[in-house]
Amino acid sequence: MKKLELDVNRRLILKGSATALGLATVSSFPFGSSLAASFPARNIKVYVPTREGGGADRLLRAVTGVWKNYLSTNFEPSFFPGAAGRVGYEKYMGLAKDDMYELLFGNMGPEVLNWVVKKPTFDLSTFQYFAQVDSDPGILFVSRRSKFKSIDDVIAEGKKRVLNVGVSRLAHPATLGALALAKHTGAKFNPIPLSGGKNTRAGVATGEMDLGALPSGGIVSRKKSFKVLVMFSHKNPLPGRSENAPTMNDHFKTNMPSLIAGSRAFGIKKSAIAKHPDRFNTLETTLKKVFADPAFKKAYLKTKSPWEFIGYRGPEACAEYSRNISKIGQEFKELLSGKKT
Amino acid sequence: MEYDLSFFSEMFVRTFSFWWVIIPAIFLGLVVGAIPGFSAANTIIILLPLTLAMDPEIGLTFMVALYASSRMGAGIPAILVNIPGTAGAAATPLDGYPMTKQGRGQQALAMSFFASISGGLFTTVIALLSLPWLSQIAYYLHSVEMIVIMFFGISLIATIAAKDTLKGLIAGFFGLMIGFIGTDVVYETPRGTFGFLELYDKVPLIPALVGLFAISEAFAIIERQSILTERGKAAMQNPGWSATFEGIRMAASRWWHITWNSLIGLVIGVVPGAGAAIASFVAYQQSKTYSKTPELYGTGHIEGLIAPESANNGVTSGTLVPLLVIGIPGGATAAIMLVVLQYHGVTVGPDLFLTSPELAFGPFTAMAVTYVLMILTALPLARYMSKITVISTIYMAPIIISFTLVGSFVPRAYLFDMNLALVFGVIGYVARKTDYHVAAILIGVILGPLMETYFLRAMKMSQGDIMVIFSSSIGNTLWVLLVISLALPYYMDHRRKKLGDGS
């Protein structure tokens, strides 16, 4: 009996405390009704499916460092690395609320290919990218010490023997480019996943790999060590820095869609857009302004990446890119998933 | 530009003038190295705004000093409370902690510091003088050769299992099985993850390290009043400087041991992707194999302590070689240094030695100066640090658990990792109580995934031909050395017994 009384008292105390806390919270927002209508009224959380300190982190900080001025709010990045982005996406889709205060910032190309190879636990149709920030094309490259001086040298050798191509991972747009080129020319390429750009560059630099396939940014900035042989995009955005490397379409008369290997973009739950179209509009319009702001260019150039990659692409362009990359991914799905070698 | 004696003398004098940035970095490095989870790499990331604002030469000096001292700092808790601060110090407690329990903590710290400082200083000078040749190692040690080097480390399981072969091998294979959890490196197929997304990228090392060593140790020490034995308590009654000097003298008398183990570290450090954990296990295994008293290893033997400590400090200068000569960082900390250099518009690679020799050679002179200054700053600390061991376990155990749980959370900021550390703590505790060696489990957890990575890569490159592992002449030479190093202890044992019978 005594225990029951104690329970009741504890509940009363807890209820009373909760009520008091609630009242205090409400009373501390004198303009509560007007704030509910304005967006954003608090910080925006950004899920990043990679490790802190990497390229995505640097780019995100450059964008949000300016975007926050247009939204009058701060951004809080949270990093969920692991399994080539899979952990971050699963966490976002599992934890994020659809109130437009929680976004994702990922790399579309490799991450869309992730889903082609292995389906996620969430329904893909409930998620969409809405703003692509950069476009870094996939390339084939060699070490300056390599005997290959041009893509024709590589293809000629590839017809005689299997060439080991260092790649960041199998399900990656640059890997698809290498496989598509091999299929078109009849050269034999054996993609070797080396877990990231740093390891891939090391594999090529030390001569363990015959050549490598990666996004161009990390290679053109090291042009004393590496030479770009071919680009998997419609046009070469960096002719000066890549010694006028040809595109695959130009050089081999193919009609491949652009294989943009670095394609960082903001994504969101579709239910958030459906619930808050006005808030979504606010995000879109303010983000577009960031790209024209000289402060963004200044912040981005500090990351030592080429400004030529930067450009806003909206939801339709993101959807088109995702469709294209999925389609090519499906074509090579068996190779990427090990069902065929 | 000529690189003569006067050039290097000027470089050293110039670097000494940065003492005001090196000394704080030494103390910061000792602290972050000693706390599991807070590595030099994490700290440098956190301090990026500070280092980016500095002049590149000063920023680089700060990072190098922090890196070198954190390596040494990781050995402190490994020796005093059986908790390696990083995976690179995982072999240190094998002989360091038994010394502490005997009341020789101060002596062990002094030995460790001396081995770290002299090994690190020696390999830094060697690296500085032989940069062009040393950088070539990365061109010859590829996946096939690294498989054999991994075997050198993994064979330590068999060495540890010498006392109870079956239990040692069970522990080692259990560790290897845990190490294979996660997605495979080629097709990213998840294996043994039990549906946990957080395990897709392998079992994270820090929670495993923290759980197996620290938390299980905390569970174990709470059962007694002190981590010290009765003899140890008596020895710790009047700690003076003599134990420090004696430790230095004993370590210095084994200068040859320090020299060749630090060279093992230097060579392994030059290979991109290899690291201090591999080097320290390989060094320990080699040290025991060629020792005249292998039976003393694991009981608080001096050589068992100085081998891993001199090797993991040899790695430190090694990781800088590929970064500066070919622009490829040898490890995580070197990769972050690269970010800072790029931010300042510095392009690393062979040209750096012509365009900015002060930046190219600077990290090595900074490292050498750091080690010299550590003689004055870190060595005297051994006397005071060893007093930690007299703290009652009633206070020690909760402090260890809370600190290390936070440490296990830091690298990935997943709550899951704290739970994982507790699970490993229970595994470690059960292992200790049933005489399964936790170090054997940890070797499997650390080296298993690395060996699998090199093996699968080699197999993919050869398109499934297993004979690829015998396809390189350097690799084959290493195989022969491996067989010799495995067979030698048995041969020596047999010879000793035969000589014993004869006499």
Contacts between the chains, C-beta under 8 A, distances in Angstrom:
chain1	res1	chain2	res2	distance
A	52	B	45	6.5
A	53	B	45	4.8
A	53	B	48	7.5
A	53	B	336	6.8
A	53	B	339	7.3
A	78	B	413	7.8
A	79	B	413	7.0
A	81	B	201	7.0
A	81	B	412	6.7
A	82	B	197	6.8
A	82	B	198	6.8
A	82	B	200	5.3
A	82	B	201	4.1
A	82	B	412	7.7
A	83	B	183	5.9
A	83	B	188	7.0
A	83	B	190	7.7
A	83	B	197	6.8
A	83	B	200	3.4
A	83	B	201	5.8
A	84	B	188	6.5
A	86	B	197	6.8
A	86	B	200	6.3
A	87	B	197	4.7
A	87	B	198	6.8
A	87	B	200	6.2
A	87	B	201	7.4
A	90	B	197	5.3
A	91	B	197	7.5
A	117	B	188	7.4
A	118	B	188	7.4
A	162	B	463	6.9
A	164	B	461	5.2
A	169	B	188	7.1
A	170	B	186	7.1
A	170	B	187	6.8
A	170	B	188	7.5
A	171	B	188	7.4
A	190	B	460	7.2
A	190	B	461	6.9
A	190	B	463	6.6
A	192	B	457	6.2
A	192	B	460	5.4
A	192	B	461	5.8
A	193	B	185	6.4
A	193	B	186	5.7
A	193	B	460	7.8
A	194	B	457	7.4
A	195	B	185	6.1
A	195	B	453	7.6
A	198	B	328	7.5
A	198	B	329	6.6
A	198	B	335	6.1
A	199	B	272	7.3
A	199	B	273	6.3
A	201	B	327	8.0
A	201	B	328	6.2
A	202	B	138	7.7
A	202	B	272	4.1
A	202	B	273	6.9
A	202	B	322	7.5
A	202	B	328	4.4
A	205	B	138	7.9
A	205	B	326	5.4
A	205	B	327	7.3
A	205	B	328	5.3
A	206	B	138	4.8
A	206	B	139	5.2
A	206	B	142	6.9
A	206	B	272	7.2
A	206	B	326	7.7
A	206	B	328	7.4
A	207	B	139	5.6
A	208	B	142	4.3
A	208	B	143	6.7
A	208	B	461	8.0
A	221	B	342	7.3
A	221	B	347	7.7
A	222	B	327	5.7
A	222	B	347	7.3
A	222	B	349	7.2
A	224	B	327	7.9
A	224	B	347	6.8
A	224	B	349	5.1
A	224	B	350	7.5
A	224	B	351	5.9
A	225	B	326	6.6
A	225	B	327	5.2
A	225	B	349	5.6
A	302	B	343	6.7
A	303	B	343	7.9
A	304	B	342	4.9
A	304	B	343	6.7
A	304	B	345	7.5
A	336	B	187	7.9
A	337	B	187	6.0
A	338	B	186	6.8
A	338	B	187	3.9
A	338	B	189	7.4
A	341	B	463	7.0
A	341	B	464	7.5
